[in-house]
Amino acid sequence: MDKNYTNINDDLLAKYLLGEATVPEIEQVEAWATSNLDNRKQLEDFKTILEKSKLQIDPEIDEHQALARLNARLETEKKTISYTFILRWVAVVFIFFSTGLFFYNNLIGNKININSGESTLIKVLPDGSTAILNKQSALSFVGGFFNKTRDVKLKGEAFFKVSANKSKPFIISVNDVRVTVVGTAFNVKSNGAAVVVIVESGIVKVNNQNDSVRLTAGERVEVSQDQRHLSKGENQGKLYNYYYSNELVCDGTPLNDLVAVLNEKFKSNIVIVNPALKSLPISTTFKNESLKEILNVIAETFKIKVEYGQGIIKLK
């Protein structure tokens, strides 16, 4: 037994507690207990432990066996106290960790910066929305429990599938244009001179400092710097998603729009010489064709010539 539990002989104390002490021994223990409040408390603690253990007095067992029984019970009681102490600390640590994780997710973890570099990048944002960045594009996201909005700053081009949350609008800022949504899918592109927004599903609000417009599925708007009036129109095809779908989907798409995407995709310099050709509509889908194969289809469709020169391709 740990000697710190008593200042009296362990064997004698065990015999007293188990009812095996003689009259003089009983008097000795009781005198020790009444001499000091700490001694009395220790004796009461020992009695409590003994009562809980429900040890049966066996006349065939001497005081040393009685002491062994008491020691065993004391060790069990001490372990139980230790386990309870540990469990309490585990609970405290768990609460502390959970609280810390909550604040991290909503103060630090919900602030991210993404840069696509030389390849298309798909990223799930902290709010559950998905952003697909075209090459050479970047965005920053700020959101969380303590934010009233989900704010994104975009450079370049990205397609968004926004996780619905009416209480926290998803707002994209690009140049002086703001795109506000609750839950929808749309593409935003900035080429320096203008910002183009095309909606695939849902409703999107687009505004600059002078005007605003509401877009639904299949509609688009192009906003130039300092433009005073915003005018939406119908989007033809799905050329906007070529960078992540690897398809060029044209559905009554003006040739001029297709050429612009071809120049971007293949880093080419295609020029439509005859202005009358720019508005010609084309309806087809290109998947894995090379630039030359696509130009051959265009030439055959519109009966025009493709002229290859030094660093330039002319359609006429």
C-alpha positions as YAML, in Angstrom:
chain: A
units: angstrom
residues:
- id: 1
  name: MET
  ca: [0.00, 0.00, 0.00]
- id: 2
  name: ASP
  ca: [1.14, 3.54, -0.65]
- id: 3
  name: LYS
  ca: [2.52, 4.79, 2.70]
- id: 4
  name: ASN
  ca: [1.12, 8.25, 2.04]
- id: 5
  name: TYR
  ca: [-2.36, 6.96, 2.81]
- id: 6
  name: THR
  ca: [-1.69, 6.56, 6.56]
- id: 7
  name: ASN
  ca: [0.73, 7.27, 9.38]
- id: 8
  name: ILE
  ca: [-0.21, 4.09, 11.25]
- id: 9
  name: ASN
  ca: [0.88, 0.51, 10.65]
- id: 10
  name: ASP
  ca: [-0.75, -0.84, 7.46]
- id: 11
  name: ASP
  ca: [-1.42, -4.26, 8.95]
- id: 12
  name: LEU
  ca: [-3.12, -2.76, 11.98]
- id: 13
  name: LEU
  ca: [-5.27, -0.44, 9.90]
- id: 14
  name: ALA
  ca: [-6.36, -3.31, 7.66]
- id: 15
  name: LYS
  ca: [-7.31, -5.48, 10.65]
- id: 16
  name: TYR
  ca: [-9.29, -2.57, 12.10]
- id: 17
  name: LEU
  ca: [-11.22, -1.96, 8.92]
- id: 18
  name: LEU
  ca: [-11.97, -5.67, 8.46]
- id: 19
  name: GLY
  ca: [-13.09, -6.13, 12.09]
- id: 20
  name: GLU
  ca: [-10.17, -8.36, 12.99]
- id: 21
  name: ALA
  ca: [-8.37, -6.01, 15.41]
- id: 22
  name: THR
  ca: [-8.14, -6.59, 19.18]
- id: 23
  name: VAL
  ca: [-9.54, -4.10, 21.71]
- id: 24
  name: PRO
  ca: [-6.17, -2.39, 22.31]
- id: 25
  name: GLU
  ca: [-5.62, -2.21, 18.56]
- id: 26
  name: ILE
  ca: [-9.06, -0.66, 18.06]
- id: 27
  name: GLU
  ca: [-8.31, 1.95, 20.71]
- id: 28
  name: GLN
  ca: [-4.98, 2.73, 19.07]
- id: 29
  name: VAL
  ca: [-6.55, 3.28, 15.64]
- id: 30
  name: GLU
  ca: [-9.41, 5.37, 16.99]
- id: 31
  name: ALA
  ca: [-7.03, 7.54, 18.99]
- id: 32
  name: TRP
  ca: [-4.98, 8.08, 15.83]
- id: 33
  name: ALA
  ca: [-8.13, 8.98, 13.90]
- id: 34
  name: THR
  ca: [-9.37, 11.52, 16.46]
- id: 35
  name: SER
  ca: [-5.99, 13.19, 16.80]
- id: 36
  name: ASN
  ca: [-6.12, 14.78, 13.37]
- id: 37
  name: LEU
  ca: [-8.86, 15.72, 10.89]
- id: 38
  name: ASP
  ca: [-6.79, 14.42, 7.99]
- id: 39
  name: ASN
  ca: [-6.42, 11.08, 9.77]
- id: 40
  name: ARG
  ca: [-10.18, 10.91, 10.28]
- id: 41
  name: LYS
  ca: [-10.82, 11.68, 6.62]
- id: 42
  name: GLN
  ca: [-8.35, 9.01, 5.53]
- id: 43
  name: LEU
  ca: [-10.04, 6.46, 7.77]
- id: 44
  name: GLU
  ca: [-13.49, 7.38, 6.38]
- id: 45
  name: ASP
  ca: [-12.17, 7.07, 2.84]
- id: 46
  name: PHE
  ca: [-10.80, 3.64, 3.64]
- id: 47
  name: LYS
  ca: [-14.14, 2.62, 5.14]
- id: 48
  name: THR
  ca: [-15.99, 3.76, 2.01]
- id: 49
  name: ILE
  ca: [-13.68, 1.79, -0.23]
- id: 50
  name: LEU
  ca: [-14.06, -1.28, 1.97]
- id: 51
  name: GLU
  ca: [-17.86, -1.05, 1.91]
- id: 52
  name: LYS
  ca: [-17.87, -0.79, -1.86]
- id: 53
  name: SER
  ca: [-15.62, -3.79, -2.20]
- id: 54
  name: LYS
  ca: [-18.02, -5.95, -0.16]
- id: 55
  name: LEU
  ca: [-15.16, -8.15, 0.99]
- id: 56
  name: GLN
  ca: [-16.31, -11.01, 3.20]
- id: 57
  name: ILE
  ca: [-14.44, -11.64, 6.42]
- id: 58
  name: ASP
  ca: [-12.89, -15.07, 6.35]
- id: 59
  name: PRO
  ca: [-11.62, -16.26, 9.76]
- id: 60
  name: GLU
  ca: [-9.14, -18.53, 8.01]
- id: 61
  name: ILE
  ca: [-7.36, -15.56, 6.41]
- id: 62
  name: ASP
  ca: [-4.79, -13.74, 8.53]
- id: 63
  name: GLU
  ca: [-4.20, -10.01, 8.62]
- id: 64
  name: HIS
  ca: [-1.70, -10.15, 5.75]
- id: 65
  name: GLN
  ca: [-4.33, -11.68, 3.49]
- id: 66
  name: ALA
  ca: [-6.77, -9.02, 4.66]
- id: 67
  name: LEU
  ca: [-4.24, -6.34, 3.78]
- id: 68
  name: ALA
  ca: [-3.78, -7.88, 0.33]
- id: 69
  name: ARG
  ca: [-7.53, -7.76, -0.25]
- id: 70
  name: LEU
  ca: [-7.66, -4.13, 0.77]
- id: 71
  name: ASN
  ca: [-4.68, -3.25, -1.39]
- id: 72
  name: ALA
  ca: [-6.31, -4.89, -4.41]
- id: 73
  name: ARG
  ca: [-9.50, -2.91, -3.90]
- id: 74
  name: LEU
  ca: [-7.56, 0.32, -3.41]
- id: 75
  name: GLU
  ca: [-5.62, -0.19, -6.62]
- id: 76
  name: THR
  ca: [-8.89, -0.83, -8.52]
- id: 77
  name: GLU
  ca: [-10.43, 2.30, -7.03]
- id: 78
  name: LYS
  ca: [-7.37, 4.36, -7.91]
- id: 79
  name: LYS
  ca: [-7.44, 3.07, -11.50]
- id: 80
  name: THR
  ca: [-11.13, 3.93, -11.78]
- id: 81
  name: ILE
  ca: [-10.38, 7.45, -10.60]
- id: 82
  name: SER
  ca: [-7.51, 7.69, -13.10]
- id: 83
  name: TYR
  ca: [-9.67, 6.46, -15.96]
- id: 84
  name: THR
  ca: [-12.40, 8.95, -15.07]
- id: 85
  name: PHE
  ca: [-9.83, 11.73, -14.91]
- id: 86
  name: ILE
  ca: [-8.45, 10.75, -18.32]
- id: 87
  name: LEU
  ca: [-11.93, 10.56, -19.87]
- id: 88
  name: ARG
  ca: [-12.73, 14.01, -18.57]
- id: 89
  name: TRP
  ca: [-9.57, 15.40, -20.13]
- id: 90
  name: VAL
  ca: [-10.31, 13.60, -23.40]
- id: 91
  name: ALA
  ca: [-13.74, 15.26, -23.44]
- id: 92
  name: VAL
  ca: [-12.16, 18.66, -22.76]
- id: 93
  name: VAL
  ca: [-9.60, 18.15, -25.53]
- id: 94
  name: PHE
  ca: [-12.34, 16.99, -27.95]
- id: 95
  name: ILE
  ca: [-14.45, 20.08, -27.24]
- id: 96
  name: PHE
  ca: [-11.42, 22.32, -27.61]
- id: 97
  name: PHE
  ca: [-10.43, 20.64, -30.88]
- id: 98
  name: SER
  ca: [-13.99, 20.80, -32.27]
- id: 99
  name: THR
  ca: [-14.27, 24.47, -31.39]
- id: 100
  name: GLY
  ca: [-10.90, 25.18, -32.95]
- id: 101
  name: LEU
  ca: [-11.86, 23.26, -36.09]
- id: 102
  name: PHE
  ca: [-15.12, 25.20, -36.35]
- id: 103
  name: PHE
  ca: [-13.34, 28.54, -36.13]
- id: 104
  name: TYR
  ca: [-10.63, 27.40, -38.54]
- id: 105
  name: ASN
  ca: [-13.18, 26.29, -41.14]
- id: 106
  name: ASN
  ca: [-15.15, 29.51, -40.85]
- id: 107
  name: LEU
  ca: [-12.37, 32.05, -40.38]
- id: 108
  name: ILE
  ca: [-9.26, 30.60, -42.03]
- id: 109
  name: GLY
  ca: [-10.23, 27.46, -43.92]
- id: 110
  name: ASN
  ca: [-12.88, 29.33, -45.93]
- id: 111
  name: LYS
  ca: [-10.34, 31.67, -47.47]
- id: 112
  name: ILE
  ca: [-8.52, 30.20, -50.45]
- id: 113
  name: ASN
  ca: [-6.60, 31.33, -53.52]
- id: 114
  name: ILE
  ca: [-6.41, 29.26, -56.70]
- id: 115
  name: ASN
  ca: [-4.26, 29.60, -59.81]
- id: 116
  name: SER
  ca: [-4.71, 27.21, -62.73]
- id: 117
  name: GLY
  ca: [-1.34, 27.81, -64.37]
- id: 118
  name: GLU
  ca: [-0.85, 26.08, -67.72]
- id: 119
  name: SER
  ca: [-3.75, 23.63, -67.46]
- id: 120
  name: THR
  ca: [-7.46, 23.53, -66.70]
- id: 121
  name: LEU
  ca: [-8.14, 23.16, -62.99]
- id: 122
  name: ILE
  ca: [-11.24, 21.79, -61.23]
- id: 123
  name: LYS
  ca: [-11.64, 22.89, -57.61]
- id: 124
  name: VAL
  ca: [-14.38, 22.29, -55.03]
- id: 125
  name: LEU
  ca: [-14.73, 25.45, -52.95]
- id: 126
  name: PRO
  ca: [-15.24, 25.39, -49.15]
- id: 127
  name: ASP
  ca: [-19.00, 26.04, -49.55]
- id: 128
  name: GLY
  ca: [-19.42, 22.97, -51.81]
- id: 129
  name: SER
  ca: [-19.53, 24.91, -55.08]
- id: 130
  name: THR
  ca: [-17.36, 23.78, -57.99]
- id: 131
  name: ALA
  ca: [-15.13, 26.07, -60.02]
- id: 132
  name: ILE
  ca: [-13.48, 24.98, -63.27]
- id: 133
  name: LEU
  ca: [-10.70, 27.38, -64.19]
- id: 134
  name: ASN
  ca: [-9.43, 27.79, -67.73]
- id: 135
  name: LYS
  ca: [-5.69, 28.08, -68.30]
- id: 136
  name: GLN
  ca: [-3.97, 31.16, -66.90]
- id: 137
  name: SER
  ca: [-6.88, 31.97, -64.60]
- id: 138
  name: ALA
  ca: [-7.04, 32.70, -60.89]
- id: 139
  name: LEU
  ca: [-9.64, 33.24, -58.20]
- id: 140
  name: SER
  ca: [-9.89, 33.96, -54.51]
- id: 141
  name: PHE
  ca: [-12.78, 32.79, -52.32]
- id: 142
  name: VAL
  ca: [-13.95, 34.13, -48.96]
- id: 143
  name: GLY
  ca: [-16.92, 32.63, -47.14]
- id: 144
  name: GLY
  ca: [-17.99, 30.96, -43.91]
- id: 145
  name: PHE
  ca: [-20.36, 31.01, -40.96]
- id: 146
  name: PHE
  ca: [-19.58, 34.62, -40.07]
- id: 147
  name: ASN
  ca: [-19.84, 35.92, -43.64]
- id: 148
  name: LYS
  ca: [-23.16, 37.10, -45.08]
- id: 149
  name: THR
  ca: [-21.99, 36.43, -48.64]
- id: 150
  name: ARG
  ca: [-19.67, 34.09, -50.53]
- id: 151
  name: ASP
  ca: [-17.24, 36.39, -52.32]
- id: 152
  name: VAL
  ca: [-15.11, 35.45, -55.31]
- id: 153
  name: LYS
  ca: [-12.62, 37.56, -57.23]
- id: 154
  name: LEU
  ca: [-11.83, 36.21, -60.69]
- id: 155
  name: LYS
  ca: [-9.11, 36.82, -63.24]
- id: 156
  name: GLY
  ca: [-9.46, 35.02, -66.56]
- id: 157
  name: GLU
  ca: [-12.22, 32.48, -67.13]
- id: 158
  name: ALA
  ca: [-14.10, 29.95, -65.02]
- id: 159
  name: PHE
  ca: [-17.25, 27.86, -65.07]
- id: 160
  name: PHE
  ca: [-19.15, 27.73, -61.78]
- id: 161
  name: LYS
  ca: [-21.63, 25.24, -60.37]
- id: 162
  name: VAL
  ca: [-22.82, 27.07, -57.29]
- id: 163
  name: SER
  ca: [-24.12, 25.23, -54.24]
- id: 164
  name: ALA
  ca: [-27.55, 26.64, -53.37]
- id: 165
  name: ASN
  ca: [-27.73, 28.83, -50.25]
- id: 166
  name: LYS
  ca: [-30.35, 31.58, -50.32]
- id: 167
  name: SER
  ca: [-29.05, 33.15, -47.12]
- id: 168
  name: LYS
  ca: [-25.53, 33.58, -48.54]
- id: 169
  name: PRO
  ca: [-25.43, 34.92, -52.12]
- id: 170
  name: PHE
  ca: [-22.48, 33.87, -54.27]
- id: 171
  name: ILE
  ca: [-20.91, 37.05, -55.68]
- id: 172
  name: ILE
  ca: [-18.18, 37.14, -58.33]
- id: 173
  name: SER
  ca: [-16.25, 40.34, -58.92]
- id: 174
  name: VAL
  ca: [-14.29, 40.70, -62.15]
- id: 175
  name: ASN
  ca: [-13.03, 44.12, -63.17]
- id: 176
  name: ASP
  ca: [-15.96, 46.47, -62.41]
- id: 177
  name: VAL
  ca: [-18.60, 43.78, -63.03]
- id: 178
  name: ARG
  ca: [-20.45, 41.85, -60.32]
- id: 179
  name: VAL
  ca: [-22.21, 38.54, -60.89]
- id: 180
  name: THR
  ca: [-24.65, 37.53, -58.15]
- id: 181
  name: VAL
  ca: [-26.28, 34.10, -57.82]
- id: 182
  name: VAL
  ca: [-27.82, 31.81, -55.21]
- id: 183
  name: GLY
  ca: [-27.43, 28.42, -56.85]
- id: 184
  name: THR
  ca: [-26.85, 27.92, -60.58]
- id: 185
  name: ALA
  ca: [-24.35, 27.02, -63.33]
- id: 186
  name: PHE
  ca: [-22.72, 29.64, -65.52]
- id: 187
  name: ASN
  ca: [-19.50, 30.73, -67.22]
- id: 188
  name: VAL
  ca: [-17.63, 33.99, -66.62]
- id: 189
  name: LYS
  ca: [-14.85, 35.20, -68.90]
- id: 190
  name: SER
  ca: [-12.75, 38.34, -68.76]
- id: 191
  name: ASN
  ca: [-10.48, 39.18, -71.67]
- id: 192
  name: GLY
  ca: [-9.44, 42.59, -70.42]
- id: 193
  name: ALA
  ca: [-11.69, 44.59, -72.73]
- id: 194
  name: ALA
  ca: [-14.96, 42.97, -71.68]
- id: 195
  name: VAL
  ca: [-16.60, 40.46, -69.34]
- id: 196
  name: VAL
  ca: [-18.85, 37.79, -70.85]
- id: 197
  name: VAL
  ca: [-21.36, 35.90, -68.68]
- id: 198
  name: ILE
  ca: [-23.23, 32.88, -70.08]
- id: 199
  name: VAL
  ca: [-25.87, 31.07, -68.02]
- id: 200
  name: GLU
  ca: [-26.34, 27.32, -68.35]
- id: 201
  name: SER
  ca: [-28.98, 26.88, -65.63]
- id: 202
  name: GLY
  ca: [-30.70, 28.96, -62.97]
- id: 203
  name: ILE
  ca: [-30.83, 32.75, -62.71]
- id: 204
  name: VAL
  ca: [-27.91, 35.16, -62.61]
- id: 205
  name: LYS
  ca: [-27.81, 38.89, -61.92]
- id: 206
  name: VAL
  ca: [-25.07, 40.87, -63.66]
- id: 207
  name: ASN
  ca: [-24.37, 44.52, -62.89]
- id: 208
  name: ASN
  ca: [-21.75, 47.20, -63.28]
- id: 209
  name: GLN
  ca: [-21.70, 50.72, -61.89]
- id: 210
  name: ASN
  ca: [-24.34, 51.93, -64.35]
- id: 211
  name: ASP
  ca: [-26.84, 49.15, -65.00]
- id: 212
  name: SER
  ca: [-27.91, 45.58, -64.20]
- id: 213
  name: VAL
  ca: [-29.48, 42.69, -66.10]
- id: 214
  name: ARG
  ca: [-31.08, 39.39, -65.13]
- id: 215
  name: LEU
  ca: [-30.06, 36.28, -67.09]
- id: 216
  name: THR
  ca: [-31.72, 32.87, -67.31]
- id: 217
  name: ALA
  ca: [-30.60, 29.60, -68.90]
- id: 218
  name: GLY
  ca: [-29.34, 30.03, -72.46]
- id: 219
  name: GLU
  ca: [-28.78, 33.77, -72.15]
- id: 220
  name: ARG
  ca: [-25.61, 35.85, -72.17]
- id: 221
  name: VAL
  ca: [-24.39, 39.37, -71.67]
- id: 222
  name: GLU
  ca: [-21.16, 41.09, -72.65]
- id: 223
  name: VAL
  ca: [-20.10, 44.01, -70.50]
- id: 224
  name: SER
  ca: [-17.45, 46.46, -71.68]
- id: 225
  name: GLN
  ca: [-15.67, 48.87, -69.38]
- id: 226
  name: ASP
  ca: [-17.85, 51.86, -68.41]
- id: 227
  name: GLN
  ca: [-20.75, 50.49, -70.48]
- id: 228
  name: ARG
  ca: [-23.86, 52.48, -69.59]
- id: 229
  name: HIS
  ca: [-26.57, 50.04, -70.64]
- id: 230
  name: LEU
  ca: [-26.43, 46.25, -70.33]
- id: 231
  name: SER
  ca: [-28.24, 44.26, -72.99]
- id: 232
  name: LYS
  ca: [-28.65, 40.49, -72.82]
- id: 233
  name: GLY
  ca: [-29.02, 38.10, -75.75]
- id: 234
  name: GLU
  ca: [-29.44, 34.45, -76.62]
- id: 235
  name: ASN
  ca: [-26.34, 32.28, -76.51]
- id: 236
  name: GLN
  ca: [-25.79, 30.00, -79.50]
- id: 237
  name: GLY
  ca: [-24.27, 26.61, -78.68]
- id: 238
  name: LYS
  ca: [-21.85, 25.73, -75.91]
- id: 239
  name: LEU
  ca: [-18.53, 26.96, -77.16]
- id: 240
  name: TYR
  ca: [-17.89, 28.48, -73.74]
- id: 241
  name: ASN
  ca: [-17.30, 25.08, -72.16]
- id: 242
  name: TYR
  ca: [-14.71, 23.81, -74.63]
- id: 243
  name: TYR
  ca: [-11.84, 24.16, -72.16]
- id: 244
  name: TYR
  ca: [-13.23, 21.55, -69.75]
- id: 245
  name: SER
  ca: [-15.50, 19.45, -72.02]
- id: 246
  name: ASN
  ca: [-12.94, 19.16, -74.85]
- id: 247
  name: GLU
  ca: [-15.80, 19.69, -77.31]
- id: 248
  name: LEU
  ca: [-16.72, 22.57, -79.59]
- id: 249
  name: VAL
  ca: [-20.52, 22.57, -79.64]
- id: 250
  name: CYS
  ca: [-21.99, 24.91, -82.25]
- id: 251
  name: ASP
  ca: [-25.73, 25.44, -82.59]
- id: 252
  name: GLY
  ca: [-26.39, 28.25, -85.01]
- id: 253
  name: THR
  ca: [-23.15, 29.77, -83.74]
- id: 254
  name: PRO
  ca: [-21.74, 32.73, -85.74]
- id: 255
  name: LEU
  ca: [-18.52, 31.81, -87.52]
- id: 256
  name: ASN
  ca: [-16.79, 34.75, -85.88]
- id: 257
  name: ASP
  ca: [-17.46, 33.26, -82.41]
- id: 258
  name: LEU
  ca: [-16.10, 29.87, -83.46]
- id: 259
  name: VAL
  ca: [-12.95, 31.45, -84.90]
- id: 260
  name: ALA
  ca: [-12.34, 33.33, -81.64]
- id: 261
  name: VAL
  ca: [-12.46, 30.07, -79.69]
- id: 262
  name: LEU
  ca: [-10.24, 28.29, -82.21]
- id: 263
  name: ASN
  ca: [-7.61, 30.99, -81.85]
- id: 264
  name: GLU
  ca: [-7.75, 30.61, -78.09]
- id: 265
  name: LYS
  ca: [-7.76, 26.82, -78.06]
- id: 266
  name: PHE
  ca: [-5.03, 26.25, -80.64]
- id: 267
  name: LYS
  ca: [-3.12, 29.51, -80.05]
- id: 268
  name: SER
  ca: [-3.59, 30.30, -83.71]
- id: 269
  name: ASN
  ca: [-4.13, 33.53, -85.63]
- id: 270
  name: ILE
  ca: [-7.18, 32.98, -87.84]
- id: 271
  name: VAL
  ca: [-8.55, 36.06, -89.59]
- id: 272
  name: ILE
  ca: [-11.88, 36.35, -91.42]
- id: 273
  name: VAL
  ca: [-11.02, 38.56, -94.37]
- id: 274
  name: ASN
  ca: [-14.54, 39.02, -95.68]
- id: 275
  name: PRO
  ca: [-16.74, 40.71, -93.02]
- id: 276
  name: ALA
  ca: [-19.84, 39.09, -94.53]
- id: 277
  name: LEU
  ca: [-18.58, 35.67, -93.40]
- id: 278
  name: LYS
  ca: [-18.44, 36.59, -89.70]
- id: 279
  name: SER
  ca: [-22.16, 36.18, -89.05]
- id: 280
  name: LEU
  ca: [-22.59, 32.90, -90.94]
- id: 281
  name: PRO
  ca: [-24.20, 30.35, -88.57]
- id: 282
  name: ILE
  ca: [-22.66, 26.92, -88.07]
- id: 283
  name: SER
  ca: [-24.23, 23.93, -86.33]
- id: 284
  name: THR
  ca: [-21.93, 21.01, -85.60]
- id: 285
  name: THR
  ca: [-19.81, 19.46, -82.85]
- id: 286
  name: PHE
  ca: [-16.04, 19.03, -82.96]
- id: 287
  name: LYS
  ca: [-14.49, 16.62, -80.50]
- id: 288
  name: ASN
  ca: [-10.95, 15.48, -81.17]
- id: 289
  name: GLU
  ca: [-10.32, 17.06, -84.56]
- id: 290
  name: SER
  ca: [-7.15, 18.99, -85.29]
- id: 291
  name: LEU
  ca: [-7.25, 22.65, -86.28]
- id: 292
  name: LYS
  ca: [-6.67, 21.78, -89.92]
- id: 293
  name: GLU
  ca: [-9.54, 19.26, -89.91]
- id: 294
  name: ILE
  ca: [-11.88, 21.84, -88.37]
- id: 295
  name: LEU
  ca: [-10.90, 24.47, -90.94]
- id: 296
  name: ASN
  ca: [-11.53, 21.97, -93.74]
- id: 297
  name: VAL
  ca: [-15.07, 21.43, -92.42]
- id: 298
  name: ILE
  ca: [-15.63, 25.19, -92.26]
- id: 299
  name: ALA
  ca: [-14.32, 25.65, -95.81]
- id: 300
  name: GLU
  ca: [-16.53, 22.89, -97.16]
- id: 301
  name: THR
  ca: [-19.60, 24.10, -95.25]
- id: 302
  name: PHE
  ca: [-19.43, 27.70, -96.44]
- id: 303
  name: LYS
  ca: [-17.56, 27.14, -99.71]
- id: 304
  name: ILE
  ca: [-14.77, 29.46, -98.70]
- id: 305
  name: LYS
  ca: [-10.98, 29.35, -99.03]
- id: 306
  name: VAL
  ca: [-8.49, 28.74, -96.24]
- id: 307
  name: GLU
  ca: [-5.15, 30.41, -96.90]
- id: 308
  name: TYR
  ca: [-2.18, 29.48, -94.69]
- id: 309
  name: GLY
  ca: [0.52, 32.14, -94.37]
- id: 310
  name: GLN
  ca: [3.44, 33.03, -92.11]
- id: 311
  name: GLY
  ca: [1.87, 33.15, -88.62]
- id: 312
  name: ILE
  ca: [-1.62, 33.79, -90.02]
- id: 313
  name: ILE
  ca: [-4.57, 31.82, -91.43]
- id: 314
  name: LYS
  ca: [-7.02, 33.70, -93.64]
- id: 315
  name: LEU
  ca: [-10.63, 32.74, -94.32]
- id: 316
  name: LYS
  ca: [-11.95, 34.33, -97.52]
...
